[in-house]
Amino acid sequence: MQSVTVVCVGKCKENHWRDACREYAKRLSAYCRFSIVEVEEERCPDRPNEAQIALVLQKEGERIIKAIP
């Protein structure tokens, strides 16, 4: 059976989105092993410059790569 892993940054905070994710996972479970991996989001200043944005994206990208099975 095929495995599908979704790696995302941050947590799903709204109830309707969490419910949708659970429903999607339930429907896919008949066809594959499905999992969602949430990695921690990097905090960013209120008014970031381009270098700060690039640093945040780099750190989040590294976390995503580490989470890939």
N, C-alpha and C positions, 0 to 999 in steps of 0.2 A: 504494500500500500504506500502511496506517495505521501511525503510529508510537506506541509506548507507552513512556513513560519513568517509572520509579519513582525518586523522590528520597527517600532515607532518611538519617537522622542516625546517624553512627557506622559502624563496619565490622562485618561478620559475622565473629565470632571462632571459633565452633565449626565443625568440619569438616562435620558433618552438615547444618548450615544452609547452608553454602557450596555443598555438593553439591546440596542441594535447589534453591537459586537457579539453579545452572547447568542442572539438569534442566528447571526451569520455563522458563528462557530458551530452551533448545533446542526444547521443545515449542511454544512460542509463535512461534518464528521462521518456522514454516510459514504463519502467519496475519498477522504484522505485524513491523515493525522494533521490537525490544524492547531496552531498555537500562536499566541500573541506575546511578544516580548517587549516590555516597555523599558526604555533606558531613561536615566535621569536627564532632565533638560538643564542646560547651562544658563545661569543667570546673566542678564545683559543690562548695562546701565540704561537709564531712561532715554538719554539722547546719545546713542553710541556713534562713534565715528567708524569709518570703513575698516580700520585696523582691528577695532574691537569686535565688529561683526564677523570679520574673517577668523579671529581667534575663537569666538563662540562656535562658529560652524565647524572649525577644525576639531575642537574638543568633542562636539556632539558626533561628528563623523567617526572619530576614533572609538567612541563608545558603541556606535552602531556596528562597526567592523568587529569589535570584540564580542558582540552579542550574536553574530552570525554563526550558526552551528556548522 
